[in-house]
Amino acid sequence: MQKLQSFFYFSPLMLNLFKKRKITIAIDGHSSCGKSTLARDLAKKLRYIYVDSGAMYRAVTLYFIWNEIDLTNEIEIGSALNNIKIQFKTKRRKNLCYLNGELVEDDIRSQEVSDMVSEVAAISQVRRVLVEQQKAFGEKKGIVMDGRDIGTVVFPNAELKIFVTANIEVRSHRRYLELKTRGKEVPFDRVKANLIKRDTIDSTRDDSPLRQADDAIVLDNSELSTKQQLQAVLKLTKMYI
């Protein structure tokens, strides 16, 4: 007995219409406002690629510290950048940063790196190299990236842009607890002073300063849990995919 053949035919183009389209999601905001946690959790829910652009600048900063690079010497900086390779690998559901093949996830979160990273990130040579790499990461969409210039410089045409913020006391407390969890005893006042300094450098630098994109949606998470902020952004995401 001949099997009944389906009379439905779907061309590859028609099949694509049934799939959720992949988009680019840019998340910007101040230091220690929870944007990396949000970006990582969102990417996991959507099964997107997650790139922590801040970790990239921290990795470069760490390399500069280890190799005593003079931040005023353009030739020295250029030579150093040619010797830096940054990779991200996911292990046990954690996004880990590697510098020249070495796992540096804990090292780049140190207070020493935090004290210097905004100065390094303000160097045009550094920004040009990393922005080029970041743009390459997002060529096929399906990506969530967080930073300070993602929606304005790296992905100005991103379908969804979110600007995350929180008041300075909340941010300082979060950063203080993060360091304490990692076994780093840093006075609260130093943590707060560092964040204020970084805010100033990030928002006033000449090259790609931190600012809210005109079409970005502001999310103040001062009184939101990580779960609440994720749910809020997931609702927004459904409007675009």
Residue pairs with C-beta under 8 A, 6 or more apart in sequence:
20 241
21 241
22 48
22 140
22 141
22 142
22 241
23 141
23 142
23 158
23 159
23 160
23 240
23 241
24 138
24 141
24 143
24 145
24 155
24 157
24 158
24 159
24 160
25 39
25 42
25 48
25 143
25 144
25 145
25 158
25 159
25 160
25 161
25 162
25 237
26 145
26 146
26 150
26 151
26 154
26 155
26 158
26 160
26 161
26 162
26 213
26 216
27 35
27 38
27 39
27 42
27 144
27 145
27 146
27 147
27 150
27 151
27 161
27 162
27 163
27 164
28 35
28 146
28 147
28 148
28 149
28 150
28 151
28 152
28 161
28 162
28 163
28 164
28 210
28 212
28 213
28 216
29 35
29 146
29 148
29 162
29 163
29 164
29 165
30 164
30 165
30 166
30 171
30 195
30 199
30 202
30 210
31 171
31 175
31 195
31 198
31 199
31 202
32 171
32 172
32 174
32 175
32 178
32 195
33 164
33 165
33 166
33 171
33 221
34 164
34 166
34 174
34 221
34 226
34 229
35 146
35 164
36 52
36 54
36 146
37 226
38 146
38 162
38 164
38 219
38 221
38 226
38 229
38 230
38 233
39 50
39 52
39 144
39 145
39 146
40 50
40 52
40 95
40 144
41 226
41 230
42 48
42 50
42 144
42 230
42 233
42 234
42 237
43 49
43 50
43 143
43 144
44 50
44 93
45 230
45 234
46 142
46 144
46 237
46 241
48 142
48 143
48 144
49 137
49 142
49 143
49 144
50 88
50 95
50 143
50 144
50 145
51 88
51 134
51 137
51 138
51 143
51 144
51 145
51 146
52 88
52 95
52 97
52 145
52 146
53 130
53 134
53 145
53 146
53 147
53 148
53 150
53 154
54 117
54 146
54 147
54 148
55 86
55 88
55 97
55 105
55 108
56 86
56 97
56 130
56 133
56 134
57 117
57 120
57 121
57 126
57 130
58 97
58 108
58 109
58 113
58 117
59 84
59 86
59 97
59 99
59 104
59 108
60 81
60 84
60 86
60 120
60 126
60 130
61 108
61 113
61 116
61 117
61 120
61 121
62 99
62 104
62 107
62 108
62 113
63 69
63 80
63 83
63 84
63 99
63 100
64 71
64 77
64 80
64 116
64 120
65 112
65 113
65 116
67 80
69 76
69 77
69 80
70 76
70 77
71 77
71 119
71 120
71 123
74 125
77 123
77 125
77 126
78 125
81 125
81 126
81 129
83 100
84 99
84 100
85 99
85 100
85 101
86 97
86 98
86 99
86 133
87 97
87 98
87 101
88 95
88 96
88 97
88 98
89 95
89 96
89 98
90 96
94 105
96 103
96 105
97 103
97 104
97 105
97 108
98 104
99 108
106 182
107 113
109 178
109 179
109 182
110 184
111 179
111 184
111 186
111 190
111 191
111 194
114 194
114 198
115 194
117 198
118 197
118 198
118 201
118 202
119 201
120 126
121 127
121 148
121 201
121 202
121 205
122 201
122 202
122 205
122 206
122 207
123 207
124 206
124 207
127 149
127 207
127 208
131 149
131 153
131 154
131 208
134 145
134 147
134 150
134 154
135 154
135 155
137 143
137 145
138 145
138 154
138 155
145 154
145 155
147 154
148 202
148 208
148 209
148 210
149 208
149 209
149 210
150 158
150 161
151 158
151 161
151 162
151 163
151 213
151 215
151 216
152 208
152 211
152 213
153 208
156 213
159 240
160 217
160 236
160 237
160 240
161 213
161 215
161 216
161 217
162 216
162 217
162 218
162 219
162 233
162 236
163 212
163 213
163 216
163 217
163 218
163 219
164 219
164 221
164 229
165 218
165 219
165 220
165 221
165 222
166 174
166 220
166 221
166 222
167 222
168 192
168 195
168 196
169 192
170 222
171 195
172 188
172 191
172 192
172 195
173 188
175 191
175 195
176 186
176 188
176 191
179 185
179 186
179 191
199 210
202 209
202 210
203 209
203 210
203 211
212 218
217 236
219 229
219 232
219 233
221 228
221 229
224 232
